[in-house]
Amino acid sequence: MSTVINNPGNTSDESSGVGVIVGVILAIVLGGLFLFYLLPMMTNPATPTPEATQIDVNLPNTPPNTTTPAPATEL
């Protein structure tokens, strides 16, 4: 009769920790972007634009052109 020996492989759950390091770096970058862009925008919102804007255009006072254009010639 033969004896069967079941040797399990290397199934340790040890990891190198690269995922944790990448996660920490990503959290730092996102926190920096929040502090640099979003926090100033939330504390000091942009001034509202006025409801109606008046545009004042001054044109020279010239008489209208009363001459008739020359007739078009065919080529």
Backbone as XML, in Angstrom:
<?xml version="1.0"?>
<chain id="A" units="angstrom">
  <residue number="1" name="MET">
    <atom name="N" x="0.827" y="-1.154" z="0.000"/>
    <atom name="CA" x="0.000" y="0.000" z="0.000"/>
    <atom name="C" x="0.888" y="1.239" z="0.000"/>
  </residue>
  <residue number="2" name="SER">
    <atom name="N" x="0.488" y="2.253" z="-0.782"/>
    <atom name="CA" x="1.301" y="3.449" z="-0.882"/>
    <atom name="C" x="0.741" y="4.546" z="0.026"/>
  </residue>
  <residue number="3" name="THR">
    <atom name="N" x="1.628" y="5.362" z="0.517"/>
    <atom name="CA" x="1.232" y="6.460" z="1.389"/>
    <atom name="C" x="1.185" y="7.747" z="0.564"/>
  </residue>
  <residue number="4" name="VAL">
    <atom name="N" x="0.072" y="8.456" z="0.602"/>
    <atom name="CA" x="-0.088" y="9.724" z="-0.123"/>
    <atom name="C" x="0.166" y="10.859" z="0.848"/>
  </residue>
  <residue number="5" name="ILE">
    <atom name="N" x="1.118" y="11.695" z="0.489"/>
    <atom name="CA" x="1.438" y="12.858" z="1.323"/>
    <atom name="C" x="0.972" y="14.104" z="0.574"/>
  </residue>
  <residue number="6" name="ASN">
    <atom name="N" x="0.110" y="14.839" z="1.189"/>
    <atom name="CA" x="-0.437" y="16.053" z="0.581"/>
    <atom name="C" x="0.346" y="17.255" z="1.111"/>
  </residue>
  <residue number="7" name="ASN">
    <atom name="N" x="1.295" y="17.709" z="0.318"/>
    <atom name="CA" x="2.079" y="18.891" z="0.702"/>
    <atom name="C" x="1.455" y="20.125" z="0.054"/>
  </residue>
  <residue number="8" name="PRO">
    <atom name="N" x="0.866" y="20.982" z="0.847"/>
    <atom name="CA" x="0.289" y="22.191" z="0.247"/>
    <atom name="C" x="1.393" y="23.115" z="-0.255"/>
  </residue>
  <residue number="9" name="GLY">
    <atom name="N" x="1.062" y="23.842" z="-1.298"/>
    <atom name="CA" x="2.031" y="24.793" z="-1.844"/>
    <atom name="C" x="2.172" y="26.009" z="-0.953"/>
  </residue>
  <residue number="10" name="ASN">
    <atom name="N" x="2.937" y="26.941" z="-1.430"/>
    <atom name="CA" x="3.175" y="28.175" z="-0.684"/>
    <atom name="C" x="1.939" y="29.067" z="-0.826"/>
  </residue>
  <residue number="11" name="THR">
    <atom name="N" x="1.042" y="28.992" z="0.108"/>
    <atom name="CA" x="-0.216" y="29.748" z="0.036"/>
    <atom name="C" x="-0.269" y="30.834" z="1.099"/>
  </residue>
  <residue number="12" name="SER">
    <atom name="N" x="0.852" y="31.429" z="1.407"/>
    <atom name="CA" x="0.839" y="32.485" z="2.414"/>
    <atom name="C" x="0.204" y="33.737" z="1.821"/>
  </residue>
  <residue number="13" name="ASP">
    <atom name="N" x="-0.443" y="34.509" z="2.628"/>
    <atom name="CA" x="-1.133" y="35.713" z="2.189"/>
    <atom name="C" x="-0.264" y="36.954" z="2.359"/>
  </residue>
  <residue number="14" name="GLU">
    <atom name="N" x="1.018" y="36.789" z="2.281"/>
    <atom name="CA" x="1.909" y="37.935" z="2.410"/>
    <atom name="C" x="1.927" y="38.702" z="1.096"/>
  </residue>
  <residue number="15" name="SER">
    <atom name="N" x="1.882" y="40.032" z="1.199"/>
    <atom name="CA" x="1.975" y="40.871" z="0.011"/>
    <atom name="C" x="3.086" y="41.888" z="0.232"/>
  </residue>
  <residue number="16" name="SER">
    <atom name="N" x="3.517" y="42.493" z="-0.857"/>
    <atom name="CA" x="4.627" y="43.431" z="-0.760"/>
    <atom name="C" x="4.182" y="44.813" z="-0.283"/>
  </residue>
  <residue number="17" name="GLY">
    <atom name="N" x="2.900" y="45.093" z="-0.282"/>
    <atom name="CA" x="2.405" y="46.383" z="0.202"/>
    <atom name="C" x="2.389" y="47.462" z="-0.854"/>
  </residue>
  <residue number="18" name="VAL">
    <atom name="N" x="2.556" y="47.099" z="-2.111"/>
    <atom name="CA" x="2.563" y="48.102" z="-3.177"/>
    <atom name="C" x="1.191" y="48.756" z="-3.302"/>
  </residue>
  <residue number="19" name="GLY">
    <atom name="N" x="0.142" y="47.987" z="-3.129"/>
    <atom name="CA" x="-1.209" y="48.553" z="-3.219"/>
    <atom name="C" x="-1.465" y="49.595" z="-2.156"/>
  </residue>
  <residue number="20" name="VAL">
    <atom name="N" x="-0.962" y="49.378" z="-0.972"/>
    <atom name="CA" x="-1.140" y="50.350" z="0.110"/>
    <atom name="C" x="-0.364" y="51.624" z="-0.197"/>
  </residue>
  <residue number="21" name="ILE">
    <atom name="N" x="0.838" y="51.471" z="-0.713"/>
    <atom name="CA" x="1.664" y="52.647" z="-1.041"/>
    <atom name="C" x="1.013" y="53.462" z="-2.154"/>
  </residue>
  <residue number="22" name="VAL">
    <atom name="N" x="0.509" y="52.794" z="-3.183"/>
    <atom name="CA" x="-0.168" y="53.502" z="-4.281"/>
    <atom name="C" x="-1.422" y="54.190" z="-3.763"/>
  </residue>
  <residue number="23" name="GLY">
    <atom name="N" x="-2.156" y="53.537" z="-2.888"/>
    <atom name="CA" x="-3.359" y="54.145" z="-2.317"/>
    <atom name="C" x="-3.050" y="55.375" z="-1.492"/>
  </residue>
  <residue number="24" name="VAL">
    <atom name="N" x="-1.980" y="55.329" z="-0.709"/>
    <atom name="CA" x="-1.602" y="56.493" z="0.103"/>
    <atom name="C" x="-1.164" y="57.648" z="-0.785"/>
  </residue>
  <residue number="25" name="ILE">
    <atom name="N" x="-0.384" y="57.363" z="-1.816"/>
    <atom name="CA" x="0.051" y="58.425" z="-2.740"/>
    <atom name="C" x="-1.150" y="59.035" z="-3.453"/>
  </residue>
  <residue number="26" name="LEU">
    <atom name="N" x="-2.084" y="58.205" z="-3.883"/>
    <atom name="CA" x="-3.286" y="58.702" z="-4.554"/>
    <atom name="C" x="-4.127" y="59.559" z="-3.609"/>
  </residue>
  <residue number="27" name="ALA">
    <atom name="N" x="-4.234" y="59.162" z="-2.352"/>
    <atom name="CA" x="-4.984" y="59.954" z="-1.376"/>
    <atom name="C" x="-4.311" y="61.300" z="-1.127"/>
  </residue>
  <residue number="28" name="ILE">
    <atom name="N" x="-2.997" y="61.324" z="-1.086"/>
    <atom name="CA" x="-2.275" y="62.591" z="-0.886"/>
    <atom name="C" x="-2.477" y="63.516" z="-2.076"/>
  </residue>
  <residue number="29" name="VAL">
    <atom name="N" x="-2.410" y="62.969" z="-3.282"/>
    <atom name="CA" x="-2.595" y="63.793" z="-4.485"/>
    <atom name="C" x="-4.016" y="64.346" z="-4.541"/>
  </residue>
  <residue number="30" name="LEU">
    <atom name="N" x="-5.008" y="63.512" z="-4.268"/>
    <atom name="CA" x="-6.388" y="63.990" z="-4.283"/>
    <atom name="C" x="-6.636" y="65.020" z="-3.182"/>
  </residue>
  <residue number="31" name="GLY">
    <atom name="N" x="-6.038" y="64.820" z="-2.012"/>
    <atom name="CA" x="-6.168" y="65.808" z="-0.951"/>
    <atom name="C" x="-5.529" y="67.136" z="-1.322"/>
  </residue>
  <residue number="32" name="GLY">
    <atom name="N" x="-4.378" y="67.085" z="-1.980"/>
    <atom name="CA" x="-3.726" y="68.315" z="-2.433"/>
    <atom name="C" x="-4.551" y="69.048" z="-3.473"/>
  </residue>
  <residue number="33" name="LEU">
    <atom name="N" x="-5.131" y="68.288" z="-4.414"/>
    <atom name="CA" x="-5.982" y="68.927" z="-5.413"/>
    <atom name="C" x="-7.223" y="69.548" z="-4.769"/>
  </residue>
  <residue number="34" name="PHE">
    <atom name="N" x="-7.777" y="68.874" z="-3.772"/>
    <atom name="CA" x="-8.930" y="69.430" z="-3.064"/>
    <atom name="C" x="-8.557" y="70.743" z="-2.390"/>
  </residue>
  <residue number="35" name="LEU">
    <atom name="N" x="-7.436" y="70.760" z="-1.692"/>
    <atom name="CA" x="-7.035" y="71.976" z="-0.986"/>
    <atom name="C" x="-6.688" y="73.101" z="-1.947"/>
  </residue>
  <residue number="36" name="PHE">
    <atom name="N" x="-6.115" y="72.768" z="-3.090"/>
    <atom name="CA" x="-5.647" y="73.798" z="-4.014"/>
    <atom name="C" x="-6.774" y="74.370" z="-4.866"/>
  </residue>
  <residue number="37" name="TYR">
    <atom name="N" x="-7.723" y="73.535" z="-5.291"/>
    <atom name="CA" x="-8.766" y="73.996" z="-6.207"/>
    <atom name="C" x="-10.142" y="74.147" z="-5.555"/>
  </residue>
  <residue number="38" name="LEU">
    <atom name="N" x="-10.614" y="73.122" z="-4.883"/>
    <atom name="CA" x="-11.998" y="73.133" z="-4.429"/>
    <atom name="C" x="-12.224" y="73.957" z="-3.170"/>
  </residue>
  <residue number="39" name="LEU">
    <atom name="N" x="-11.313" y="73.910" z="-2.233"/>
    <atom name="CA" x="-11.516" y="74.645" z="-0.991"/>
    <atom name="C" x="-11.599" y="76.156" z="-1.220"/>
  </residue>
  <residue number="40" name="PRO">
    <atom name="N" x="-10.699" y="76.783" z="-1.988"/>
    <atom name="CA" x="-10.865" y="78.228" z="-2.249"/>
    <atom name="C" x="-12.145" y="78.549" z="-3.003"/>
  </residue>
  <residue number="41" name="MET">
    <atom name="N" x="-12.571" y="77.640" z="-3.891"/>
    <atom name="CA" x="-13.793" y="77.892" z="-4.644"/>
    <atom name="C" x="-15.020" y="77.827" z="-3.738"/>
  </residue>
  <residue number="42" name="MET">
    <atom name="N" x="-14.990" y="76.952" z="-2.749"/>
    <atom name="CA" x="-16.134" y="76.834" z="-1.842"/>
    <atom name="C" x="-16.164" y="77.973" z="-0.834"/>
  </residue>
  <residue number="43" name="THR">
    <atom name="N" x="-15.004" y="78.469" z="-0.408"/>
    <atom name="CA" x="-14.992" y="79.529" z="0.595"/>
    <atom name="C" x="-15.224" y="80.902" z="-0.014"/>
  </residue>
  <residue number="44" name="ASN">
    <atom name="N" x="-14.845" y="81.112" z="-1.272"/>
    <atom name="CA" x="-15.000" y="82.411" z="-1.920"/>
    <atom name="C" x="-15.631" y="82.192" z="-3.287"/>
  </residue>
  <residue number="45" name="PRO">
    <atom name="N" x="-16.951" y="82.055" z="-3.346"/>
    <atom name="CA" x="-17.584" y="81.793" z="-4.644"/>
    <atom name="C" x="-17.458" y="82.998" z="-5.566"/>
  </residue>
  <residue number="46" name="ALA">
    <atom name="N" x="-17.563" y="82.755" z="-6.841"/>
    <atom name="CA" x="-17.446" y="83.823" z="-7.834"/>
    <atom name="C" x="-18.588" y="84.811" z="-7.672"/>
  </residue>
  <residue number="47" name="THR">
    <atom name="N" x="-18.314" y="86.058" z="-8.010"/>
    <atom name="CA" x="-19.344" y="87.083" z="-7.906"/>
    <atom name="C" x="-20.399" y="86.819" z="-8.975"/>
  </residue>
  <residue number="48" name="PRO">
    <atom name="N" x="-21.665" y="87.005" z="-8.632"/>
    <atom name="CA" x="-22.713" y="86.754" z="-9.629"/>
    <atom name="C" x="-22.684" y="87.798" z="-10.735"/>
  </residue>
  <residue number="49" name="THR">
    <atom name="N" x="-23.069" y="87.391" z="-11.910"/>
    <atom name="CA" x="-23.119" y="88.319" z="-13.042"/>
    <atom name="C" x="-24.389" y="89.156" z="-12.944"/>
  </residue>
  <residue number="50" name="PRO">
    <atom name="N" x="-24.362" y="90.381" z="-13.450"/>
    <atom name="CA" x="-25.568" y="91.216" z="-13.383"/>
    <atom name="C" x="-26.687" y="90.625" z="-14.245"/>
  </residue>
  <residue number="51" name="GLU">
    <atom name="N" x="-27.920" y="90.934" z="-13.869"/>
    <atom name="CA" x="-29.083" y="90.402" z="-14.581"/>
    <atom name="C" x="-29.137" y="90.920" z="-16.021"/>
  </residue>
  <residue number="52" name="ALA">
    <atom name="N" x="-29.052" y="92.225" z="-16.200"/>
    <atom name="CA" x="-29.149" y="92.816" z="-17.532"/>
    <atom name="C" x="-27.919" y="93.669" z="-17.774"/>
  </residue>
  <residue number="53" name="THR">
    <atom name="N" x="-27.372" y="93.553" z="-18.935"/>
    <atom name="CA" x="-26.199" y="94.333" z="-19.303"/>
    <atom name="C" x="-26.599" y="95.308" z="-20.398"/>
  </residue>
  <residue number="54" name="GLN">
    <atom name="N" x="-26.312" y="96.577" z="-20.183"/>
    <atom name="CA" x="-26.618" y="97.583" z="-21.191"/>
    <atom name="C" x="-25.370" y="97.828" z="-22.016"/>
  </residue>
  <residue number="55" name="ILE">
    <atom name="N" x="-25.553" y="97.833" z="-23.327"/>
    <atom name="CA" x="-24.462" y="98.114" z="-24.243"/>
    <atom name="C" x="-24.792" y="99.431" z="-24.937"/>
  </residue>
  <residue number="56" name="ASP">
    <atom name="N" x="-23.908" y="100.394" z="-24.814"/>
    <atom name="CA" x="-24.113" y="101.719" z="-25.403"/>
    <atom name="C" x="-23.200" y="101.837" z="-26.615"/>
  </residue>
  <residue number="57" name="VAL">
    <atom name="N" x="-23.808" y="101.859" z="-27.808"/>
    <atom name="CA" x="-23.041" y="101.961" z="-29.045"/>
    <atom name="C" x="-23.318" y="103.314" z="-29.654"/>
  </residue>
  <residue number="58" name="ASN">
    <atom name="N" x="-22.277" y="104.112" z="-29.846"/>
    <atom name="CA" x="-22.407" y="105.436" z="-30.456"/>
    <atom name="C" x="-21.951" y="105.344" z="-31.907"/>
  </residue>
  <residue number="59" name="LEU">
    <atom name="N" x="-22.902" y="105.571" z="-32.829"/>
    <atom name="CA" x="-22.594" y="105.553" z="-34.257"/>
    <atom name="C" x="-22.572" y="106.980" z="-34.773"/>
  </residue>
  <residue number="60" name="PRO">
    <atom name="N" x="-21.753" y="107.239" z="-35.782"/>
    <atom name="CA" x="-21.752" y="108.597" z="-36.350"/>
    <atom name="C" x="-23.083" y="108.866" z="-37.066"/>
  </residue>
  <residue number="61" name="ASN">
    <atom name="N" x="-23.510" y="110.126" z="-37.017"/>
    <atom name="CA" x="-24.777" y="110.515" z="-37.618"/>
    <atom name="C" x="-24.531" y="110.841" z="-39.078"/>
  </residue>
  <residue number="62" name="THR">
    <atom name="N" x="-24.699" y="109.860" z="-39.962"/>
    <atom name="CA" x="-24.489" y="110.078" z="-41.399"/>
    <atom name="C" x="-25.807" y="109.876" z="-42.123"/>
  </residue>
  <residue number="63" name="PRO">
    <atom name="N" x="-26.003" y="110.613" z="-43.225"/>
    <atom name="CA" x="-27.259" y="110.429" z="-43.966"/>
    <atom name="C" x="-27.242" y="109.071" z="-44.676"/>
  </residue>
  <residue number="64" name="PRO">
    <atom name="N" x="-28.408" y="108.514" z="-44.943"/>
    <atom name="CA" x="-28.445" y="107.226" z="-45.629"/>
    <atom name="C" x="-27.974" y="107.353" z="-47.069"/>
  </residue>
  <residue number="65" name="ASN">
    <atom name="N" x="-27.465" y="106.293" z="-47.625"/>
    <atom name="CA" x="-26.953" y="106.265" z="-48.990"/>
    <atom name="C" x="-28.142" y="106.169" z="-49.936"/>
  </residue>
  <residue number="66" name="THR">
    <atom name="N" x="-28.341" y="107.197" z="-50.793"/>
    <atom name="CA" x="-29.495" y="107.223" z="-51.689"/>
    <atom name="C" x="-29.123" y="106.904" z="-53.119"/>
  </residue>
  <residue number="67" name="THR">
    <atom name="N" x="-27.870" y="106.629" z="-53.398"/>
    <atom name="CA" x="-27.488" y="106.316" z="-54.782"/>
    <atom name="C" x="-27.895" y="104.887" z="-55.084"/>
  </residue>
  <residue number="68" name="THR">
    <atom name="N" x="-28.241" y="104.651" z="-56.344"/>
    <atom name="CA" x="-28.615" y="103.296" z="-56.746"/>
    <atom name="C" x="-27.387" y="102.575" z="-57.242"/>
  </residue>
  <residue number="69" name="PRO">
    <atom name="N" x="-27.282" y="101.307" z="-56.982"/>
    <atom name="CA" x="-26.101" y="100.569" z="-57.444"/>
    <atom name="C" x="-26.151" y="100.379" z="-58.961"/>
  </residue>
  <residue number="70" name="ALA">
    <atom name="N" x="-24.985" y="100.228" z="-59.584"/>
    <atom name="CA" x="-24.898" y="100.022" z="-61.023"/>
    <atom name="C" x="-25.436" y="98.631" z="-61.338"/>
  </residue>
  <residue number="71" name="PRO">
    <atom name="N" x="-26.087" y="98.463" z="-62.471"/>
    <atom name="CA" x="-26.621" y="97.161" z="-62.825"/>
    <atom name="C" x="-25.495" y="96.173" z="-63.074"/>
  </residue>
  <residue number="72" name="ALA">
    <atom name="N" x="-25.759" y="94.936" z="-62.760"/>
    <atom name="CA" x="-24.754" y="93.885" z="-62.939"/>
    <atom name="C" x="-24.663" y="93.536" z="-64.418"/>
  </residue>
  <residue number="73" name="THR">
    <atom name="N" x="-23.465" y="93.314" z="-64.880"/>
    <atom name="CA" x="-23.261" y="92.943" z="-66.289"/>
    <atom name="C" x="-23.012" y="91.465" z="-66.384"/>
  </residue>
  <residue number="74" name="GLU">
    <atom name="N" x="-23.465" y="90.861" z="-67.466"/>
    <atom name="CA" x="-23.247" y="89.433" z="-67.653"/>
    <atom name="C" x="-21.965" y="89.210" z="-68.410"/>
  </residue>
  <residue number="75" name="LEU">
    <atom name="N" x="-21.250" y="88.181" z="-68.063"/>
    <atom name="CA" x="-19.988" y="87.865" z="-68.755"/>
    <atom name="C" x="-20.196" y="86.872" z="-69.841"/>
  </residue>
</chain>
